[in-house]
Amino acid sequence: MTTDDEIMEATFAALCKHGYADLTMQSIADEFEKSKSLLHYHYDSKEDLIVSFMEHLLENFLEEFDEDSDAEPMDQLLRMTEIVVEGDDSEGPDDVHMALLGLRAQAPYDEALRAQQVRNDCHIRELIADIVRDGIEQGQFRDDVDPERFAAAFRSAIEGAQSHDVILGADAPTETALAGIEEYLLRGLLADGETLEGRTA
């Protein structure tokens, strides 16, 4: 594991313990097995470190999703729904989702963090749009679907379901939201004769 990887793990651990509001370089250093001076050598400020952490989260998401990159387009979208909404499938919201929600809440007040959030969002929406284009080319999806418009709606739906799951906990309508995403968004992509039978998120 590289020093950068260790710093990212320490940042994640500190975020889970303290949340963004109470996160400091010292609290990150407390989770870092090496010296605080090494932390400052790599990053000038907490803000710089958090922007890098957001890039790290995007890379991890893409690596996890890439495992299914050879799957059918619909299966890829179902898998993305599973990863984003359900996370590690543990009881209650997982730590990654809680950390993400805390960072998103700070974006309106932090230009660098907001800019990185925008980059992450654009990257993921383009990934979704590319999957839709593949589905259209393969004749699985309707040819009148706008990939970018679908990507924006789908991204908002799955991220909203994820946020509700974190905020509302056991009272979140997560299963209802997943059913709605499948019925009103994913089924709407299908070309005549195509079905979702046998596919599960």
C-alpha positions in Angstrom: 0.0 0.0 0.0 1.4 3.4 -1.0 1.6 6.4 1.4 -1.3 8.1 -0.6 -3.4 5.0 0.0 -2.7 5.1 3.7 -3.6 8.8 3.8 -6.9 8.1 2.1 -7.7 5.3 4.6 -6.8 7.6 7.5 -9.0 10.4 6.0 -11.9 8.0 5.6 -11.6 6.7 9.2 -11.4 10.2 10.6 -14.5 11.3 8.5 -16.5 8.4 9.9 -15.5 9.2 13.4 -15.8 13.0 13.4 -17.8 14.0 10.3 -16.7 16.9 8.0 -17.5 19.7 10.4 -15.1 18.4 13.1 -12.5 17.0 10.8 -9.0 18.4 11.2 -5.6 17.5 10.0 -4.8 16.4 13.5 -7.8 14.0 13.6 -6.6 12.6 10.2 -3.1 12.3 11.6 -4.4 10.4 14.6 -5.6 7.7 12.1 -2.4 7.8 10.1 0.3 5.4 11.2 3.1 7.7 10.0 4.0 11.2 11.1 1.8 14.2 10.9 4.6 16.0 9.2 4.4 13.5 6.3 0.7 14.3 6.0 1.5 18.0 5.6 4.3 17.1 3.2 1.7 15.6 0.8 -1.2 18.0 1.5 -1.1 21.7 2.4 -4.5 21.8 4.0 -7.6 19.8 4.9 -9.3 21.2 1.8 -6.6 19.9 -0.5 -6.7 16.5 1.2 -10.5 16.3 0.9 -10.5 17.1 -2.8 -8.0 14.3 -3.3 -10.2 12.0 -1.2 -13.1 12.7 -3.5 -11.0 11.8 -6.5 -10.1 8.6 -4.6 -13.7 7.7 -4.0 -14.5 8.2 -7.7 -11.6 5.9 -8.6 -12.8 3.2 -6.2 -16.3 3.4 -7.5 -15.1 3.1 -11.1 -12.9 0.1 -10.2 -15.8 -1.6 -8.5 -18.1 -1.0 -11.3 -15.5 -2.0 -13.9 -15.8 -5.6 -12.7 -19.2 -5.7 -14.5 -18.1 -3.7 -17.6 -18.6 -6.8 -19.9 -22.2 -7.4 -18.7 -25.3 -6.5 -20.7 -26.1 -2.7 -20.5 -29.2 -3.3 -18.4 -27.3 -5.5 -16.0 -24.7 -2.7 -15.7 -27.4 -0.2 -14.7 -28.9 -2.5 -12.2 -25.4 -3.1 -10.7 -24.8 0.6 -10.5 -28.2 1.0 -8.7 -27.1 -1.7 -6.2 -23.7 -0.1 -5.6 -25.0 3.4 -5.2 -28.1 2.8 -3.2 -27.4 -0.3 -1.2 -23.6 0.0 -0.7 -22.1 -2.8 1.3 -25.5 -4.2 2.1 -24.8 -4.1 5.8 -27.5 -3.2 8.3 -28.2 0.5 8.2 -26.3 3.1 6.1 -22.7 2.2 5.4 -19.7 4.4 6.3 -18.9 5.4 2.7 -22.5 6.7 2.1 -22.4 8.6 5.4 -19.1 10.2 4.5 -20.3 11.1 1.0 -23.4 12.8 2.4 -21.3 14.9 4.8 -19.0 16.0 2.0 -21.9 16.9 -0.4 -23.5 19.0 2.3 -20.3 21.1 2.4 -20.0 21.6 -1.3 -22.1 24.8 -1.5 -19.7 26.5 1.0 -16.4 25.2 -0.4 -15.5 26.1 -4.0 -12.8 23.5 -4.4 -14.9 20.7 -2.9 -17.9 21.8 -5.1 -15.7 21.7 -8.2 -14.5 18.2 -7.5 -18.1 17.1 -6.8 -19.0 18.5 -10.2 -16.2 16.6 -11.9 -17.2 13.4 -10.2 -20.9 13.9 -11.2 -20.0 14.6 -14.8 -17.8 11.6 -15.0 -20.5 9.2 -13.6 -23.3 10.7 -15.8 -21.1 10.2 -18.9 -20.5 6.6 -17.9 -24.3 6.1 -17.6 -24.9 7.8 -20.9 -22.3 5.5 -22.6 -24.0 2.5 -21.2 -27.3 3.7 -22.6 -25.7 4.3 -26.0 -24.4 0.7 -26.0 -27.8 -0.6 -25.2 -29.3 1.4 -28.1 -26.6 0.2 -30.5 -27.3 -3.4 -29.4 -31.0 -3.0 -29.9 -31.8 -3.6 -26.3 -32.9 0.0 -25.5 -35.3 2.2 -27.4 -33.6 4.3 -30.1 -35.5 7.4 -29.2 -34.0 7.6 -25.6 -31.7 10.6 -25.0 -28.7 9.2 -23.2 -27.7 12.4 -21.5 -31.2 13.2 -20.3 -31.7 9.6 -19.0 -28.3 9.8 -17.3 -29.2 12.9 -15.4 -32.5 11.5 -14.2 -31.1 8.1 -13.3 -28.1 9.6 -11.4 -30.4 12.0 -9.5 -32.8 9.1 -8.6 -30.1 6.7 -7.3 -28.2 9.4 -5.4 -31.4 10.7 -3.9 -32.4 7.1 -2.8 -28.9 6.8 -1.2 -29.2 10.1 0.7 -32.6 9.2 2.0 -31.2 5.8 3.2 -28.5 7.6 5.2 -30.7 10.4 6.5 -33.9 8.4 7.4 -32.3 5.1 8.3 -34.8 2.3 8.9 -37.6 4.7 8.0 -36.2 5.4 4.5 -38.5 4.1 1.6 -35.4 2.4 0.0 -37.2 -0.7 -1.4 -40.0 1.4 -2.7 -37.5 3.8 -4.4 -35.6 0.9 -5.9 -38.9 -0.6 -7.3 -39.8 2.8 -8.7 -36.4 3.2 -10.4 -36.8 -0.2 -12.0 -40.4 0.3 -13.1 -40.4 4.0 -14.2 -36.8 4.5 -15.4 -35.2 1.2 -16.3 -38.2 -0.5 -17.9 -38.8 2.6 -19.9 -35.4 2.1 -21.7 -36.4 -1.3 -23.1 -37.0 -1.9 -26.8 -40.0 -3.9 -27.9 -39.6 -7.6 -26.9 -36.9 -6.9 -24.2 -37.7 -7.6 -20.5 -36.2 -7.2 -17.1 -37.2 -10.8 -16.1 -34.3 -12.6 -14.5 -32.4 -9.4 -13.8 -32.1 -8.2 -10.2 -30.3 -5.2 -8.7 
